[in-house]
């Protein structure tokens, strides 16, 4: 019995141990399973965390770029710069009144413009332009580059000129009955309408390029009539400027402008302009202007000489019509008409051995009227390239204030006929090539000059015929950049 009890006890213990082992195994398995699940959750969580870290690392560079961009913008917010760049090759030939010819087949130029803008306040902004214009491999200073309206406008040395520097101050805001802006300083008076079509840019100036093209100092009041009349986009401008200022009559005397000799009067310029869309269309422009130059001087380069003199007054009346991308057709059209009237004083300017008056040779002091027109168009092709044609014509006594033109020919001053055809090929959003040709047929001498009587070539002496240019041709290729 005792032995049997022992066997039963051992058997029961074995069963109990086996049951206990299975329970322990299940318990351990549950723990392991839980740990495995926890491990999988941690592993998945770590995977997501690593993915998030990788995402943050990936975007850290762009975040740094954004921060740098914000910092840079903060630095340049005061003055933003833009670049205008042009480089051209020209092939000129010209024929003189005595029928001899000259050529310049390989004439390269470069012009750089650094454009500046700054938002001073909600109602005030600053605009400027620094310009350099030169022939390749030539830093000879152009004899006319010192003329105030030609600085940075005619090829010279590599000097950087201030072509524009003005402030727009809207002292009567848009809620006023007559919102008015004062523009004061070196004015946006160059590259005016309708040069923007050929130059492949937007309108860059206020005044018709047929009458005025060049740098100029002054003050302009621009008043909007949108709150006073039904004509929402109509503006009226009153302009005052200086064509010449007698601030120093003797450069060898310190502070000579204080109490200067007043015998030579300032050349003051007064202008009145009205501009509006045609029939209310935003793709059109009409402008009417009346401008008067009082006391035109004989020679701006001779301003400190007692020899210089006021020659009289010149009055201009002009109209322009423009249509840009008319009805989204890709067609641009423009037409300019202008008249000039010279009212000479009885003064004579002596230059070398000759006497000059306003549009005369020192003998004739009669009033003289001139007229000119300029028409043209441009069409955008399906490949975004553009073709254009322009024609202008001026009469015997036509005078313009375009001596500051970027054009080496200054075709809009022509007393005769000028033709131009061109093709514009876009390289990208900011740059283009322009290939074109210009022909000028002069009918009279002295185009673009106030001094001297315009004469028919047939009336010239044999000596004068040798220096009188009768026709000019130019074939050019220009690379342009606006950024």
C-alpha positions as CSV (number, residue, x, y, z in Angstrom):
1,X,0.0,0.0,0.0
2,X,2.7,2.3,0.9
3,X,4.5,1.7,-2.3
4,X,1.3,2.1,-4.3
5,X,0.7,5.5,-2.5
6,X,4.1,6.6,-3.5
7,X,3.6,5.6,-7.2
8,X,0.2,7.4,-7.2
9,X,1.7,10.5,-5.6
10,X,4.6,10.5,-8.1
11,X,2.1,10.1,-11.0
12,X,-0.2,12.8,-9.7
13,X,2.8,15.1,-9.3
14,X,3.9,14.3,-12.8
15,X,0.5,15.2,-14.2
16,X,0.5,18.4,-12.1
17,X,4.0,19.3,-13.3
18,X,3.0,18.6,-16.9
19,X,-0.1,20.8,-16.4
20,X,2.0,23.5,-14.8
21,X,4.6,23.3,-17.6
22,X,1.9,23.7,-20.2
23,X,0.4,26.7,-18.3
24,X,3.9,28.2,-18.0
25,X,4.5,27.6,-21.6
26,X,1.2,29.3,-22.5
27,X,2.1,32.2,-20.2
28,X,5.5,32.6,-21.7
29,X,4.1,32.4,-25.2
30,X,1.6,35.1,-24.4
31,X,4.5,37.3,-23.0
32,X,6.6,36.6,-26.1
33,X,3.6,37.3,-28.4
34,X,2.9,40.6,-26.6
35,X,6.6,41.5,-26.8
36,X,6.6,40.7,-30.5
37,X,3.6,42.8,-31.0
38,X,5.2,45.6,-29.0
39,X,8.3,45.2,-31.0
40,X,6.4,45.3,-34.3
41,X,4.6,48.5,-33.1
42,X,7.9,50.1,-32.1
43,X,9.5,49.0,-35.3
44,X,6.6,50.5,-37.3
45,X,6.7,53.6,-35.2
46,X,10.4,53.9,-35.8
47,X,9.9,53.4,-39.5
48,X,7.4,56.2,-39.6
49,X,9.7,58.3,-37.5
50,X,12.7,57.6,-39.8
51,X,10.5,58.5,-42.8
52,X,9.5,61.7,-41.1
53,X,13.1,62.5,-40.3
54,X,14.0,61.8,-43.9
55,X,11.2,64.1,-45.1
56,X,12.4,66.9,-42.8
57,X,16.0,66.4,-43.9
58,X,14.8,66.4,-47.5
59,X,12.9,69.7,-47.1
60,X,15.5,71.3,-44.9
61,X,17.4,72.6,-47.9
62,X,14.3,74.2,-49.4
63,X,13.4,75.7,-46.0
64,X,16.9,77.1,-45.8
65,X,16.5,78.5,-49.3
66,X,13.2,80.0,-48.3
67,X,14.8,81.6,-45.3
68,X,17.7,82.9,-47.4
69,X,15.2,84.2,-50.0
70,X,13.3,86.1,-47.3
71,X,16.5,87.5,-45.9
72,X,17.6,88.5,-49.4
73,X,14.2,90.1,-50.1
74,X,14.5,92.1,-46.9
75,X,17.8,93.4,-48.1
76,X,16.7,94.3,-51.6
77,X,13.2,95.5,-50.7
78,X,14.6,99.0,-50.6
79,X,15.9,99.0,-54.2
80,X,15.1,96.3,-56.7
81,X,17.4,96.0,-59.8
82,X,16.6,94.8,-63.3
83,X,18.9,94.5,-66.3
84,X,18.6,95.6,-69.8
85,X,21.2,94.5,-72.3
86,X,21.7,95.0,-76.0
87,X,24.5,94.1,-78.3
88,X,24.3,94.7,-82.0
89,X,26.3,94.5,-85.2
90,X,25.6,97.1,-87.9
91,X,26.5,97.3,-91.6
92,X,26.3,100.9,-92.8
93,X,26.7,102.6,-96.1
94,X,26.1,106.2,-96.9
95,X,26.0,108.2,-100.1
96,X,26.9,111.9,-100.2
97,X,25.5,114.7,-102.4
98,X,28.5,114.5,-104.7
99,X,27.7,110.7,-105.2
100,X,30.8,109.4,-103.4
101,X,30.1,106.6,-100.8
102,X,31.5,105.3,-97.5
103,X,30.9,102.1,-95.6
104,X,31.1,100.7,-92.1
105,X,30.5,97.0,-92.5
106,X,31.4,95.7,-89.1
107,X,30.3,98.1,-86.4
108,X,29.5,96.5,-83.0
109,X,27.9,98.2,-80.0
110,X,26.8,97.2,-76.5
111,X,24.4,99.0,-74.3
112,X,23.8,98.2,-70.6
113,X,20.9,99.5,-68.5
114,X,20.6,98.9,-64.8
115,X,17.0,99.6,-63.9
116,X,16.1,100.5,-60.3
117,X,12.8,100.6,-58.4
118,X,12.0,101.3,-54.8
119,X,8.7,101.5,-52.9
120,X,9.2,104.4,-50.5
121,X,5.7,104.5,-49.1
122,X,2.2,103.6,-50.1
123,X,1.9,106.8,-52.2
124,X,5.6,107.2,-53.2
125,X,8.1,105.3,-55.3
126,X,11.5,105.8,-56.9
127,X,12.6,104.8,-60.4
128,X,16.1,105.0,-61.9
129,X,18.2,103.9,-64.8
130,X,22.0,103.8,-65.1
131,X,23.2,103.4,-68.7
132,X,26.4,102.6,-70.6
133,X,26.5,102.7,-74.4
134,X,29.7,102.1,-76.3
135,X,31.4,100.8,-79.4
136,X,33.4,97.6,-79.0
137,X,37.1,98.0,-78.3
138,X,36.7,101.8,-78.2
139,X,36.5,104.0,-75.1
140,X,36.9,107.3,-76.9
141,X,34.6,109.8,-75.3
142,X,31.9,110.9,-77.8
143,X,32.0,114.7,-78.4
144,X,28.3,114.9,-77.8
145,X,28.0,112.5,-74.9
146,X,28.3,115.4,-72.5
147,X,25.0,116.9,-73.8
148,X,22.5,116.6,-71.0
149,X,19.9,114.8,-73.1
150,X,22.4,112.5,-74.7
151,X,24.1,111.1,-71.6
152,X,23.9,107.3,-71.8
153,X,22.0,107.6,-75.1
154,X,24.8,107.8,-77.7
155,X,27.8,105.5,-78.0
156,X,30.7,106.8,-76.0
157,X,33.2,105.4,-73.5
158,X,32.3,102.9,-70.7
159,X,31.0,105.6,-68.4
160,X,27.8,104.7,-66.5
161,X,25.4,107.7,-66.8
162,X,22.3,108.5,-64.8
163,X,19.7,108.3,-67.6
164,X,16.7,108.4,-65.3
165,X,16.2,109.2,-61.6
166,X,12.7,110.3,-60.5
167,X,10.2,110.0,-57.7
168,X,6.5,109.5,-58.2
169,X,4.5,111.1,-55.3
170,X,0.7,110.6,-55.4
171,X,-0.2,113.4,-53.1
172,X,-4.0,113.1,-54.0
173,X,-4.9,109.5,-53.8
174,X,-7.5,107.5,-55.8
175,X,-10.3,108.5,-53.6
176,X,-9.8,112.1,-54.3
177,X,-11.9,114.0,-56.9
178,X,-8.8,114.5,-59.0
179,X,-6.1,111.9,-58.1
180,X,-2.8,113.6,-58.9
181,X,0.8,112.4,-59.0
182,X,4.0,114.6,-59.0
183,X,6.9,113.1,-61.0
184,X,10.1,115.0,-60.2
185,X,13.7,114.5,-61.2
186,X,15.4,113.0,-64.3
187,X,12.3,112.0,-66.3
188,X,11.1,108.9,-68.2
189,X,11.4,110.9,-71.4
190,X,13.4,108.4,-73.6
191,X,12.4,105.4,-75.6
192,X,8.8,106.6,-75.7
193,X,5.8,105.4,-77.7
194,X,5.8,103.7,-80.2
195,X,9.4,102.3,-79.9
196,X,8.2,99.5,-77.6
197,X,7.0,97.5,-80.6
198,X,10.4,97.4,-82.3
199,X,12.3,97.1,-79.0
200,X,10.1,94.1,-78.0
201,X,9.1,95.5,-74.6
202,X,6.3,97.3,-72.9
203,X,5.8,101.1,-72.9
204,X,8.8,102.7,-71.2
205,X,8.2,106.4,-71.5
206,X,5.5,109.0,-71.5
207,X,6.0,111.1,-74.6
208,X,5.8,110.4,-78.3
209,X,9.2,109.4,-79.6
210,X,8.6,111.4,-82.8
211,X,8.8,114.6,-80.8
212,X,11.1,113.9,-77.9
213,X,13.6,111.2,-77.2
214,X,16.4,111.6,-74.7
215,X,17.2,112.3,-71.0
216,X,15.6,115.3,-69.4
217,X,15.2,117.0,-66.0
218,X,11.9,118.4,-64.8
219,X,8.6,118.1,-62.9
220,X,5.3,116.6,-64.2
221,X,1.9,116.7,-62.7
222,X,-0.4,113.8,-63.8
223,X,-4.1,114.1,-63.0
224,X,-6.5,111.2,-63.5
225,X,-10.1,112.2,-64.6
226,X,-11.6,108.8,-63.6
227,X,-13.6,110.3,-60.6
228,X,-14.5,113.6,-62.3
229,X,-15.7,112.3,-65.7
230,X,-17.1,109.1,-67.4
231,X,-13.7,108.7,-69.0
232,X,-12.0,106.3,-66.5
233,X,-8.5,106.0,-68.0
234,X,-8.1,109.6,-69.2
235,X,-5.1,111.5,-67.8
236,X,-4.0,115.1,-68.1
237,X,-0.3,116.1,-67.7
238,X,1.4,119.4,-67.1
239,X,5.1,119.3,-67.6
240,X,8.0,121.7,-66.8
241,X,11.6,121.1,-67.6
242,X,15.0,122.6,-68.4
243,X,16.6,122.3,-71.8
244,X,19.5,124.4,-70.6
245,X,20.2,126.1,-67.3
246,X,22.6,129.0,-67.0
247,X,24.1,128.0,-63.7
248,X,27.7,128.9,-64.4
249,X,29.0,131.4,-67.0
250,X,32.7,131.2,-66.2
251,X,34.2,127.9,-65.1
252,X,37.4,129.6,-63.9
253,X,35.6,131.6,-61.2
254,X,34.6,129.7,-58.0
255,X,30.9,129.7,-57.3
256,X,30.3,131.6,-60.6
257,X,26.6,130.5,-60.6
258,X,26.0,132.9,-57.7
259,X,25.2,136.2,-59.3
260,X,25.9,134.7,-62.8
261,X,25.6,136.8,-65.9
262,X,21.9,136.6,-66.9
263,X,22.4,137.7,-70.5
264,X,22.0,134.0,-71.5
265,X,18.5,132.9,-70.5
266,X,17.6,129.4,-69.5
267,X,15.9,127.1,-72.0
268,X,12.6,126.3,-70.3
269,X,10.2,123.6,-71.6
270,X,6.5,123.6,-70.9
271,X,4.1,120.8,-71.9
272,X,0.5,119.9,-71.8
273,X,-0.7,116.3,-72.5
274,X,-4.0,114.5,-72.7
275,X,-4.0,110.7,-73.1
276,X,-6.9,108.2,-73.1
277,X,-7.9,104.9,-74.6
278,X,-9.6,105.1,-77.9
279,X,-13.4,104.4,-77.5
280,X,-12.7,103.1,-74.0
281,X,-10.7,100.1,-75.3
282,X,-7.8,99.1,-73.0
283,X,-5.7,97.8,-75.9
284,X,-5.5,101.4,-77.4
285,X,-3.9,104.7,-76.7
286,X,-4.5,108.3,-77.9
287,X,-2.3,111.2,-76.9
288,X,-2.5,114.9,-77.7
289,X,0.4,117.2,-76.7
290,X,1.5,120.8,-76.9
291,X,5.1,121.6,-76.0
292,X,7.0,124.8,-76.1
293,X,10.8,125.4,-75.7
294,X,11.5,129.0,-74.7
295,X,14.9,130.6,-75.4
296,X,16.6,127.8,-77.2
297,X,20.4,128.4,-77.0
298,X,22.9,128.2,-79.9
299,X,25.1,125.4,-78.6
300,X,24.8,123.4,-75.4
301,X,28.6,122.6,-75.5
302,X,29.3,126.3,-75.7
303,X,27.2,127.2,-72.7
304,X,30.0,128.9,-70.8
305,X,31.1,131.1,-73.6
306,X,30.1,134.8,-74.0
307,X,29.6,133.9,-77.7
308,X,26.5,131.8,-76.9
309,X,23.1,133.2,-77.5
310,X,19.3,132.6,-77.2
311,X,18.0,131.9,-80.7
312,X,14.2,131.9,-80.2
313,X,11.4,129.6,-79.3
314,X,10.1,126.3,-80.8
315,X,6.5,125.0,-80.4
316,X,5.4,121.4,-81.0
317,X,1.9,120.0,-81.5
318,X,1.5,116.2,-81.8
319,X,-1.0,113.3,-81.8
320,X,-0.4,109.6,-81.5
321,X,-2.7,106.6,-81.9
322,X,-1.7,103.1,-80.8
323,X,-3.4,99.7,-80.8
324,X,-1.7,96.8,-79.0
325,X,-2.6,93.2,-79.8
326,X,-5.9,94.5,-81.3
327,X,-8.8,92.1,-80.5
328,X,-6.2,89.5,-79.5
329,X,-5.2,89.2,-83.2
330,X,-1.4,89.6,-82.6
331,X,-1.5,92.8,-84.6
332,X,-0.1,96.1,-83.3
333,X,-0.6,99.4,-85.2
334,X,0.5,103.0,-84.5
335,X,0.4,106.4,-86.1
336,X,2.1,109.7,-85.0
337,X,1.6,113.1,-86.4
338,X,3.5,116.3,-85.4
339,X,4.0,119.9,-86.3
340,X,6.9,122.2,-85.3
341,X,7.0,126.0,-85.4
342,X,10.3,127.9,-85.1
343,X,10.0,131.5,-84.0
344,X,13.5,132.9,-84.2
345,X,14.8,135.9,-82.3
346,X,17.0,138.4,-84.1
347,X,20.1,136.9,-82.5
348,X,23.0,135.3,-84.4
349,X,25.2,132.5,-83.2
350,X,28.7,132.5,-84.6
351,X,30.4,129.2,-85.0
352,X,33.7,129.1,-86.8
353,X,33.5,131.4,-89.8
354,X,29.7,131.1,-90.2
355,X,26.7,132.8,-88.7
356,X,23.6,130.9,-87.7
357,X,20.1,131.7,-86.6
358,X,17.2,129.4,-85.7
359,X,16.7,127.4,-88.9
360,X,18.6,130.1,-90.8
361,X,22.0,131.2,-91.8
362,X,22.1,134.5,-89.8
363,X,20.1,136.5,-92.4
364,X,16.6,135.0,-92.3
365,X,14.6,135.4,-89.1
366,X,11.2,134.4,-90.4
367,X,8.9,131.9,-88.6
368,X,9.2,128.4,-90.1
369,X,6.8,125.5,-89.8
370,X,7.6,121.9,-90.2
371,X,5.6,118.6,-90.0
372,X,6.2,114.9,-89.8
373,X,4.5,111.6,-89.4
374,X,5.5,108.1,-88.3
375,X,3.4,105.0,-88.9
376,X,4.0,101.3,-88.5
377,X,2.8,97.9,-87.4
378,X,3.9,94.6,-86.0
379,X,2.4,91.2,-86.3
380,X,3.0,88.1,-84.0
381,X,3.4,84.9,-85.9
382,X,2.3,81.5,-84.6
383,X,5.8,80.6,-83.5
384,X,5.8,83.7,-81.3
385,X,8.2,85.5,-83.6
386,X,7.2,89.0,-84.9
387,X,7.6,91.0,-88.1
388,X,7.3,94.7,-88.3
389,X,7.5,97.7,-90.6
390,X,7.8,101.5,-90.0
391,X,7.8,104.6,-92.1
392,X,8.4,108.2,-91.2
393,X,8.6,111.4,-93.2
394,X,9.6,114.9,-92.3
395,X,9.3,118.2,-94.2
396,X,12.0,120.8,-95.0
397,X,11.7,122.7,-91.6
398,X,10.8,119.8,-89.4
399,X,12.6,119.9,-86.0
400,X,12.4,117.3,-83.3
401,X,13.9,116.9,-79.8
402,X,15.2,113.5,-80.6
403,X,19.0,114.1,-80.4
404,X,19.1,111.7,-77.5
405,X,17.8,108.8,-79.6
406,X,19.6,105.4,-79.1
407,X,19.5,105.1,-82.9
408,X,22.8,105.9,-84.6
409,X,20.9,107.4,-87.5
410,X,18.2,109.3,-85.5
411,X,15.7,108.5,-88.2
412,X,12.7,110.4,-86.7
413,X,14.5,113.7,-87.2
414,X,14.7,113.0,-91.0
415,X,13.8,115.8,-93.4
416,X,12.9,113.3,-96.0
417,X,11.8,109.6,-95.8
418,X,12.9,106.7,-93.7
419,X,11.9,103.0,-93.9
420,X,12.6,100.1,-91.5
421,X,11.6,96.4,-91.6
422,X,12.5,93.9,-89.0
423,X,12.0,90.3,-87.7
424,X,12.1,89.5,-84.0
425,X,12.9,85.9,-82.9
426,X,12.3,85.1,-79.2
427,X,15.1,83.0,-77.6
428,X,13.3,82.7,-74.3
429,X,11.0,84.7,-72.0
430,X,13.7,87.4,-71.5
431,X,15.8,87.5,-74.6
432,X,15.4,87.9,-78.3
433,X,17.2,88.5,-81.6
434,X,16.1,91.3,-84.0
435,X,17.2,91.3,-87.6
436,X,16.4,94.4,-89.7
437,X,17.2,97.0,-92.2
438,X,16.9,100.8,-92.3
439,X,17.0,103.2,-95.3
440,X,16.9,107.0,-95.0
441,X,16.5,109.2,-98.0
442,X,17.2,112.8,-97.1
443,X,15.5,115.6,-99.1
444,X,17.2,118.4,-97.2
445,X,20.4,119.1,-95.3
446,X,20.9,119.5,-91.5
447,X,18.3,116.9,-90.3
448,X,18.1,117.0,-86.5
449,X,19.8,120.4,-86.2
450,X,18.4,123.8,-85.1
451,X,21.2,125.7,-86.6
452,X,21.4,126.5,-90.3
453,X,18.9,126.6,-93.1
454,X,17.7,123.3,-94.5
455,X,18.7,123.2,-98.2
456,X,18.1,121.1,-101.3
457,X,21.2,119.1,-102.2
458,X,21.2,120.5,-105.7
459,X,21.7,124.0,-104.3
460,X,24.9,123.2,-102.5
461,X,28.4,124.2,-103.6
462,X,30.7,121.5,-104.7
463,X,32.6,121.8,-101.4
464,X,29.5,121.4,-99.3
465,X,28.3,118.4,-101.4
466,X,31.3,116.4,-100.2
467,X,30.1,116.4,-96.6
468,X,26.3,116.4,-97.1
469,X,24.9,112.9,-96.6
470,X,22.0,112.1,-99.0
471,X,21.1,108.5,-98.2
472,X,22.0,106.0,-95.4
473,X,21.4,102.2,-95.4
474,X,21.9,99.9,-92.4
475,X,21.5,96.2,-92.0
476,X,21.7,95.1,-88.4
477,X,21.4,92.1,-86.0
478,X,20.7,92.8,-82.4
479,X,20.7,90.6,-79.3
480,X,18.3,92.0,-76.6
481,X,17.8,91.0,-73.0
482,X,15.2,92.3,-70.6
483,X,15.3,90.8,-67.1
